């Protein structure tokens, strides 16, 4: 999936994801997945500029890096259940 890091500081990252230009069941699922991770404090989408802002525990930056690596090689569409399962496994086991 195409994305670009627009801004990053420890504990917060803003990603540009063209896929998130409007609210959809997919964007809702991405937000629900992120908010379900214990190390993520908040996640929100700015649809006007197709960006995703994630606030996370700064000590978990390696975990975020693993998730972003997985995101780069993921395909998201209406049937992305398997993708979210892979992400969940990465969040559970990766770089702990």
C-alpha contacts under 8 A as a table, 3 or more apart, distances in Angstrom:
res1	aa1	res2	aa2	distance
1	X	71	X	6.23
1	X	72	X	4.93
1	X	73	X	5.92
1	X	74	X	5.50
1	X	75	X	5.78
1	X	76	X	7.46
2	X	17	X	6.53
2	X	18	X	7.39
2	X	72	X	6.44
3	X	15	X	6.48
3	X	16	X	5.40
3	X	17	X	4.75
3	X	18	X	7.19
3	X	72	X	7.21
4	X	15	X	5.59
4	X	16	X	5.10
4	X	17	X	6.92
5	X	8	X	7.11
5	X	13	X	7.33
5	X	14	X	6.10
5	X	15	X	4.59
5	X	16	X	6.27
6	X	13	X	7.76
6	X	14	X	5.49
6	X	15	X	5.50
6	X	16	X	6.30
7	X	13	X	5.79
7	X	14	X	5.15
7	X	15	X	7.22
8	X	12	X	5.85
8	X	13	X	4.29
8	X	14	X	6.28
9	X	12	X	5.41
9	X	13	X	6.37
10	X	13	X	7.85
10	X	58	X	5.18
10	X	61	X	7.30
11	X	55	X	5.53
11	X	56	X	4.85
11	X	57	X	5.42
11	X	58	X	4.09
11	X	59	X	7.85
11	X	61	X	7.36
12	X	53	X	7.16
12	X	54	X	5.64
12	X	55	X	4.35
12	X	56	X	6.08
12	X	58	X	7.77
13	X	53	X	5.75
13	X	54	X	5.43
13	X	55	X	6.64
14	X	51	X	6.52
14	X	52	X	5.57
14	X	53	X	4.37
14	X	54	X	6.48
15	X	51	X	5.35
15	X	52	X	5.12
15	X	53	X	6.42
16	X	49	X	7.61
16	X	50	X	5.83
16	X	51	X	4.35
16	X	52	X	6.44
17	X	20	X	5.66
17	X	21	X	7.69
17	X	50	X	5.57
17	X	51	X	5.66
17	X	52	X	7.07
18	X	21	X	5.80
18	X	50	X	5.47
18	X	51	X	7.70
19	X	22	X	7.91
19	X	50	X	7.12
20	X	23	X	6.99
20	X	27	X	6.32
20	X	45	X	7.39
20	X	47	X	6.22
20	X	50	X	4.88
20	X	51	X	6.79
20	X	52	X	7.85
21	X	46	X	7.98
21	X	47	X	4.79
21	X	48	X	6.47
21	X	49	X	6.72
21	X	50	X	4.33
21	X	51	X	7.78
22	X	27	X	8.00
22	X	47	X	5.24
22	X	48	X	7.68
22	X	50	X	7.46
23	X	26	X	7.90
23	X	27	X	5.97
23	X	28	X	7.27
23	X	47	X	6.88
24	X	27	X	5.26
24	X	28	X	6.30
25	X	28	X	5.02
25	X	29	X	6.09
25	X	78	X	7.69
26	X	29	X	5.00
26	X	30	X	6.23
26	X	76	X	7.85
26	X	77	X	6.92
26	X	78	X	6.33
27	X	30	X	5.05
27	X	31	X	6.20
28	X	31	X	5.19
28	X	32	X	6.07
29	X	32	X	5.01
29	X	33	X	6.02
30	X	33	X	5.16
30	X	34	X	6.24
31	X	34	X	5.16
31	X	35	X	6.00
31	X	43	X	6.24
31	X	44	X	6.85
31	X	45	X	7.93
32	X	35	X	5.17
32	X	36	X	6.07
33	X	36	X	5.17
33	X	37	X	6.91
33	X	84	X	7.34
34	X	37	X	5.51
34	X	40	X	6.70
34	X	42	X	7.82
34	X	43	X	6.59
35	X	38	X	7.65
35	X	40	X	6.28
35	X	41	X	7.22
35	X	42	X	6.10
35	X	43	X	6.31
36	X	40	X	7.77
37	X	40	X	5.52
37	X	91	X	7.55
38	X	41	X	7.53
39	X	56	X	5.85
39	X	57	X	5.62
39	X	60	X	6.94
40	X	43	X	7.51
40	X	54	X	7.21
40	X	55	X	6.08
40	X	56	X	4.18
40	X	57	X	6.35
41	X	54	X	7.66
41	X	55	X	5.34
41	X	56	X	4.99
41	X	57	X	6.91
42	X	54	X	5.88
42	X	55	X	5.16
42	X	56	X	6.94
43	X	52	X	7.05
43	X	53	X	5.61
43	X	54	X	4.46
43	X	55	X	6.31
44	X	52	X	5.80
44	X	53	X	5.40
44	X	54	X	6.74
45	X	50	X	7.13
45	X	51	X	5.71
45	X	52	X	4.54
45	X	53	X	6.34
46	X	49	X	5.89
46	X	50	X	5.79
46	X	51	X	5.24
46	X	52	X	6.38
46	X	53	X	7.92
47	X	50	X	4.71
47	X	51	X	6.61
48	X	51	X	7.97
56	X	60	X	7.18
56	X	61	X	7.94
57	X	60	X	5.47
57	X	61	X	7.43
58	X	61	X	5.64
59	X	62	X	7.91
60	X	63	X	5.24
60	X	64	X	6.45
60	X	96	X	7.93
61	X	64	X	4.98
61	X	65	X	6.14
62	X	65	X	4.89
62	X	66	X	6.28
62	X	95	X	5.90
62	X	96	X	7.94
63	X	66	X	5.13
63	X	67	X	6.34
63	X	90	X	7.96
63	X	91	X	6.45
63	X	94	X	6.22
63	X	95	X	5.39
63	X	96	X	6.82
64	X	67	X	5.04
64	X	68	X	6.13
65	X	68	X	5.07
65	X	69	X	6.15
66	X	69	X	5.08
66	X	70	X	6.31
66	X	90	X	6.93
66	X	91	X	7.78
66	X	94	X	6.62
66	X	95	X	7.24
67	X	70	X	5.06
67	X	71	X	6.13
67	X	87	X	6.54
67	X	90	X	6.61
67	X	91	X	6.78
68	X	71	X	4.83
68	X	72	X	6.24
69	X	72	X	5.25
69	X	73	X	6.88
70	X	73	X	5.42
70	X	74	X	6.15
70	X	87	X	6.91
71	X	74	X	5.03
74	X	83	X	6.79
75	X	80	X	7.60
75	X	83	X	7.42
76	X	79	X	7.52
76	X	80	X	5.46
76	X	83	X	7.24
77	X	80	X	5.51
79	X	82	X	7.81
80	X	83	X	5.14
80	X	84	X	6.40
81	X	84	X	5.26
81	X	85	X	6.33
82	X	85	X	4.99
82	X	86	X	6.32
83	X	86	X	5.16
83	X	87	X	6.24
84	X	87	X	4.92
84	X	88	X	6.01
85	X	88	X	5.03
85	X	89	X	6.29
86	X	89	X	5.14
86	X	90	X	6.29
87	X	90	X	5.04
87	X	91	X	6.13
88	X	91	X	5.02
88	X	92	X	6.02
89	X	92	X	4.95
89	X	93	X	5.99
89	X	94	X	7.54
90	X	93	X	5.36
90	X	94	X	4.78
91	X	94	X	5.75
92	X	96	X	7.88
93	X	96	X	6.28
